[in-house]
Amino acid sequence: MNTNTARIEGTYGGERVPRLVLVFAAWQLVMHLWQCVQSGDPRLWPPHMVAYVQDLLLLGMLLVAARVARRFVPHRLRAAGEVFSVAILVIAGALLAIYPQMLREYLAFPVNIFAGGNGSARVLLTEYLGLSRLWPGAVALVIAAAAIIAPVRLPAWRRMCFVFWGIVVVLGLITLPRSPNPFFRSLREEVVGLFVRGDRAVPSLSRPPRRMNAVPAAARFPHEPGKPMTADHVFLIVLEGVTAADFEKEFLNPQSKFIARVRDRSVYFRRYYATNLDSYTSLIAMLTTVQVPYRAYADVGFYDAVNQTSNLTRSLRDLEFFTLFVSTCEHHPFVPTRDDWDRVLTRGDLPSQVGWVSTGSSRMEEATEDRAALSTIVDAAAAHPKTFILHEMIYGHSTEWRAKTGQTQLAYYDDYMIDLLDRLEAKGLSQRSLFVIVSDHGERAKASVAENYRVPLLVVGSHLPPASDAEFRSHLDLQNIVASFLSNTDLPPPRTETYVVGSTERWVYGNIQADGDYLFIDDQTGAVMSARGGLDAPSLRETFQSSLNDFGALYGQ
């Protein structure tokens, strides 16, 4: 062995890898404990501690892999191999350090982190976490550099503690079936998928052609100019992630204070479906009557131009409505039809945050509760003769809300609607108001469950007779539904089918038919995830690819 090889091996081989494992293990423990203490929720201790044990298992696996490689790699390649082992361990340690702050949200919405792409990773780092929240990974890199260059030798018991690592392996393997650790959970899903996903039924979708011309106009708001409207103020209240089944069970019941007040002037749509399982693309579909056939946050550039087409916001503004988009987030980069709102209100525009519940588990979830915006919403309605206000609810995005308030999501929405109604009545505005209460989507983790796409739509107005609509409709009908209630005209014709798209975390597309048949396909594997009836997978893939191509030609990048 020459002198240079011996020197490099001495630098990286003997002490550096186990020292890195030791410092990363210590830093991970600090991060998990800090998150447990900061949350103040004792229910988070068990999952954090189990996740930490599995962090140790992963670090131990990397240590063993480095030792095995060192033993069997030829001497001439050993130096390069050791450098590679250190690099892999440093990257793994930095990534591990970031996730404890997101563990609460991951437990509520477990996803396969390996199913994302470059676009979703970029959104996660820049929009969801933000650079300021990457500091645990930066600290991990600093302590890794110190561990690499430090001349301190590890005592023998630290380098070879078989009892300790034996306990880690046993506990790690026992807890794997219900792992809270995003790395192991996602790896398990990948491995299981290899054996249970079945044969590829269709090829993967192809990227559509680029848009060649200016963005065309979509379906316009169907209102006859000059015809009087039934309401002066339209409130589009978008609930977060509520299925119709839960809404009907918890909200449409005698215990609901709001329903008790409006039951004799409300219309409920029982077969109304979301088009997407992400909020942003769902909102775009509601406002533009155009479905985005993409995962919302995988690459926004593929579909951002659709926000420039004709939409409900622009149509009402053309009819002299003051338009206001409300979200109590501190940072909201995904506002639909952004250029057509007279005003976009975020947390910085609230009159006060004192006395309201606020959270900050991530950059996009850093917000104050929805009711804090009610005074501003009602003041805006009072200040303008006609208003269109969309409030994208924040309560429901994060489990941190429920932990802090102790309320169920729908109980909170009931209080919100009662508060809004009371404030409008106090200013004499309620009789000329139309309330459109709808959920953006169902549970994001259940992309292949047809019933998960059925979401509530409740329309309330003083001029409406109580009714229940059982026709098959979707977000693509919302603009026409609003127009029909404002113009006192017929509702749009029912649909025979609707195409749906899963969430960013998994590229799933499907078709749900009015007779109850459905078919869902995982684009990554080409396998049928679930099906009912006689729908054909190749035909669905061909039709969806055609719609993807048409969308790309009109609105694509």
Secondary structure, 3 states (H helix, E strand, C coil): CCHHHHHHHHHHCCCHHHHHHHHHHHHHHHHHHHHHHHHCCHHHHHHHHHHHHHHHHHHHHHHHHHHHHHHHCCHHHHHHHHHHHHHHHHHHHHHHHHHHHHHHHHHHCCCCHHHCCHHHHHHHHHHHHCHHHHHHHHHHHHHHHHHHHCCCCCCHHHHCCHHHHHHHHHHHHHHHHHCCCHHHHHHHHHHHHHHHCCCCCCCCCCCCCCCCCCCCCCCCCCCCCCCCCCCCEEEEEEECCCCHHHHHHHCCCCCCHHHHHHHHHEEEECCEECCECCHHHHHHHHHHCCCCCCCCCCCHHHCHHHHHCCCHHHHHHHCCCEEEEECCECCCCCCCCHHHCCEEECHHHCCCCCCCCEECCCCCCCEECHHHHHHHHHHHHHHCCCEEEEEECCCCCCHHHHHHHCCCHHHHHHHHHHHHHHHHHHCCCHHHEEEEEEECCCCCCCCCCHHHHECCEEEEECCCCCEEECCCEEHHHHHHHHHHHHHCCCCCCCCCEEEEECCCCCCEEEEEECCCCEEEEECCCCEEEEEECCCCHHHHHHHHHHHHHHHHHHHCC
